[in-house]
């Protein structure tokens, strides 16, 4: 199976600091593509997007492997997404 070329673009965007949260990955790569490559249903992946604290280390490591970046980079993106979601909930 050939790897989607957008993963390399996302890797470059993460390494340069342009992508700061987990949901920003979806601006470049559609969620259905990531879900399919992870071998999960798109609705399951949508639940992970809506609640990033549900993402396991195993899934984070698999996403990092697909993108070709450090595992810690993906974990940091997930963490930043959780912090951003927490801030937005306080405002409501």
N, C-alpha and C positions, 0 to 999 in steps of 0.2 A: 504494500500500500504506500502510495506516495504521500509525503507530508505536505500539508497546505502551506503555501508560501507566506501566508499572512502570519504564521507563527514566528517566522524570522523577523518580520516587521515589528511584531509585539515585543520580541526579545530586545530588539534595538531600542524601542520606546521605553521599556522598563529600565534598561541599563543607562539610558540618558536621563531618566527621572521624569519623563513626560507623563507616563502612567503612574498615578499615585494611589489609586484604589482598585479593588478587585473588579468592580462594575465597569471601569474604564477599559478593561480588556474587550468588552463587548462592543465598543465603538469600532473596533477593527475586525474582530472575528465574531461571526454570529454565534449565538448560544447553541443553536442546533448543531453547528459544526463541532464545537467543543464537546457537547453531550455525546454526539455520535462517536467521536474519537475516544472518549472515555468509556464508551460502551454502556451508556445509561440513557434512559428515556429523557426527552427534553423537559418534561414536567418535573422530574426528579431534580434535574439540574436547575430549573427555575426556582424550586424550593431552596436550593443552596444559594442562589443569587439573592433571593428575598431575605434569607436568614444566614448570613455568612458564618455565624458562629456554629452552624451545623456542618461546615466543611471539615472533614477529618484530615489528619496529617497525610494519610494514605492518598486521598484525593488531591491534596495540595502537591504532594510529591509527583503524582502522575501528571498533573497539569504542568508543573515545572519541567518534567521530562519532555512533554510534547512541545513546549515553547523553546526548550533548550537553555533555560536559565537556572540560576541557583535556587534550591528549594526555599532558602530563607527569603529570597526576593518575593516569592508568591505568598509565603506566610506573612510577610510584612504588608503586602497589598491587602490580604484578608483582614489583618489587624487594623489597618487604617480604615477599611470599609466599616468594620464594627464600631470604631470610634466615631466615624462620621454619622453612622446610623443612630448612635446613642445621642449625639449632639442634636440631630434633627428631631428626635423624639422628645427631647427636653423642651424644644421650642414650641411644640404643639400644645 
